[in-house]
């Protein structure tokens, strides 16, 4: 079974979506399931291979060609990279997954699309908040 992790700000955003408007049945069901099943963690405790809003992801659908996207809040979000809003079924399905995970997404037409999250990278400011690796105990230039 896939372990789903969400950082608190992403979980709060998903909760706001649940109450903000009417979604189709497939989206509502997936949204509720994400909110119920997710382990909410602090950003510094998140597995770095886990997708969050604003992370760059590489994924494939049904074993096809890889797509490179940036998970964003909604269709109006702009920024570098090709956006994939979490207000779409694919975006929501990929949020909180770990690189290597496969998610069986049921489309509105009833077809099951296997989504494979291949890689995740996070924006530089987010990465700087992560705890240093236990292998790297260098306190940095400000420690002197």
N, C-alpha and C positions, 0 to 999 in steps of 0.2 A: 504494500500500500504506500502511496506517495505521502510524504510528510509535507504539509502545507504550513509555511511560516509567513506571517505578515508583520511588518513593523507597525507600531501603534498609529502613526499618521495615515497609513494606507487603510488600516482597519476602520478608522474613524471616517475616512472618505467613503469607503464602501457602505458603511452604515448610513451616511447621508444620502447616498444614491437610493438606498432601499426606501427611504421615506420621501424622496424628492419628487418622483413622478411615477407614472404607470409604465412598467416595462412589459415586454411580451413574456409569455409563460416560461420559455426556455431561459431567458436572461434572469428573470426573477428567481427561478429555481436554482440556477447556478450561483447567483449572488447570495441567496440564503445559505446554500451549502458551504460556500467559502467562509462566510461569517461564522457559521456554526463549527466548522471543522478546523479552522486555522488556529495555530499556536501563535499568540501575539508576543513578540519579543522586542527588546530594545535594539536599536540599530547596531550597537557594538557587539551584540550577541547573535546577530543574524549570520547564518552561513553565507559567506560572500558569493557562493554560487547560486543564491536565491534571488529571483527577480522581484523588483520593487517598482513603484511608480518612479519614473525618470531614469531607470536603468536601460542600458543598451542590451538588446537580446538578439540572439540568432536562433531561429527555429525553422522547422520544416513541417509540412502538412502531408500526411500519407506517404512519407518517404521521398517526397519530391525535393526540388531545389531549395536550398536554404534561403531564408529571408532575413534581412538585417533591419531591425526596427528599434524605436525608442518607446517604451511604455509611457503613456501620458494619461492625464486625468480625463480629458474629453476631446471632442473633435475640434474645439476652438483653441486648444493649446498649440503654441508654436515654439520652435526652437530648432537646434541642429538635429539632423537625422530625420528619417521618414517616421512619422508618428504612428503608433498603434494604440488608440484609446482603450482604456479599460471599460469604457461604456459600450464596447462591442463584445460579442461572444468570444472571439479569439483573444482579445486583449485581457478580458476578465479571466478566461481559462488559464492563460499563461502567468498571470500575476501570482506570486507566492510559490511558484514551482522552483525546483532546484535543477541546475544544468544536468541533463541526462534523463530527467523525468519525461514520461509520456502521459498525456492526458487525452482520454477519449471524449471528444466534444460532440454532443448531439446537436446537429443543425436544425433550424426550423423545418426543413423538409424531411427530417427524420434520419438523415444520413449521419453515420458516425465518422468523424474526422479524427484520426490519431495525430495529435500535435506533439512534436518532440522538441523540448527546449534544449538546444545544443550548447549555448554559451551565454554568459551574463557578465556584463561589466557595469560598474557604477560610476557616476560622475566624480571627479576629483575631490570636491569638497566633502562628499559623503564618505569617500574612502579615507579621508584624513581623520574622521571621527572614530574609525575602527581601532580596536585595541592592537598594539603591536604584537607581532608573532612571538610565541615563546622562544623561538630560535634567535630572535633579534632583541637583545636586551639593551641595545644602545639607546640611552635616554635622549639623544639628539643634541644640537648645538646650544640650546638654551639651558642645559643642565649645568654648564660650567660656571 
